Amino acid sequence: MKLYDSIGPNPHVVRIFIAEKGMTIPTQKVDLMAGENRKPPITRASIPPARSRPGAG
């Protein structure tokens, strides 16, 4: 599992949860203001290629 981390309340809650559980999870900082969440490899990992799911055509 990898945590894509950014500034904001929701990632902060996840970081607190991880710390309270004593877990170590690799993180990658994502600058949302620079649009890093709209560039590969993040978009590549979350969007399947066309016709990759059953019944797609």
Helices and strands as residue ranges (DSSP letters): E 3-5, H 9-21, E 27-29, G 32-34, G 36-38, H 42-46
